[in-house]
């Protein structure tokens, strides 16, 4: 097998495909979950039936997406045992604790209240139903908490000691809470959750904008759009702030990753420039065709334009991450983040002037902008993971060392082809289901005697 199709490359490619496909759905569930809490909370406060109609419509979308998230997530765990057995042995104690916590605190919380959320409108009181909505929302976020804690530990290991040697080495937890609150976990978690809110908000605005262009379900569409717009604007500001905090921590704990993200090759004695865009050239150790702000990187990290920032020249060549893809993915994420902040700011101004929904151009932009936070989230994940290379656990285990010793490249290639075909089919099914629900639109709300009795008697 050629180097291009080596076991390591194929195993990494398969994990990237499965993770990136799965990562389309849980962030959307988290974002939609918060939207549901907001819309049902407004309904509970105002008793305005239009918000009940809005909530019931987005619950249908949420349920279909939640099912896809569960189905696509099952594959990931199997890869640890098949392609990454040595890695699994090394981190088993760490990941076992985090994934067990996810199952206890997140999956059961989501699953236990999901049936009430979907089917309980006329069977429980409005307050109980809202509580169920809140628990499903929190459960989806708790899933992200424990997965990100596990990933953050790979970036900045803490609260452990090593037993055994070589292939039989294992990381054992010394301090569970030190592992949970490792140096990067909370900042990574905050930034990731905000990214999920942006996905949910832009998804809601995209469908609402389509309804507005078609002049269908206008009351539902306009109120849904406004809720999504406010959430997207707040989340865009929060994403910029949390991204800055995370970048500061990366510079402290993974300086090689930060240098790769910014194309910073030479340390120098003065301030480090901040590149707005460009093409890194590792051989020449420069960023070609780039536009830079002199001292900008130093200012962002140290609030000083002249403080030196450690460059890639301070690390051995074998310890440097791939610069090209890390740099470009990081800059794509930042650029799209700025786009979302700009477009939502303009939209709020137009909304205040009562011109937003009359602008066909803005509605068309939002129809297509649904992909923007998706690409931004994916690009951020790629930058995070490629920037950690060549380490699978930073400073402790290199990526090739984590591979299974018995798996062969042709076996991985065959499974990649099979799963890719299955994922294409699943995605088409998801598109078909979502399209049908959107085409059908919100259901009309009719008085229900049983529900009225429940509300009046609080039973």
Secondary structure, DSSP 4 states (H G I P E B T S, - for coil): --GGG-HHHHHHHHHHHHHHHHTTTHHHHHHHHHHHHHHHHHHHHH--HHHHHHHHHHHHHHHHHHHHHHHHHHHHHHHHHHT-HHHHHHHHHHHHHHHHHHIIIIIHHHHHHHHHHHH-TTTS-HHHHHHHHHHHHHHHHHHHHHHHHHHHHHHS--SEEEES-GGG-EEEES-HHHHHT-TTHHHHHHHHHHHHHHHHHHHHHHHHHHHHHHT-SHHHHHHHHHHHHHHHHHHHHHHHHHHHHHHHHHHHH-HHHHHHHTT-----SSPPPEEEEEEEETTTTEEEEEEEETTHHHHHHHS-SS-----GGGS-GGGPPPHHHHHHHHHHHHHHHHHHHHHHHHHHHHHHTT-TTT-HHHHHHHHHTHHHHHHHHHHHHHHHHHHHTTEEETTTEEGGGGS-SS--HHHHHHHHHHHHHHHHHHHHHHHHHHHHHHHH-PPPP---HHHHHHHHHT-
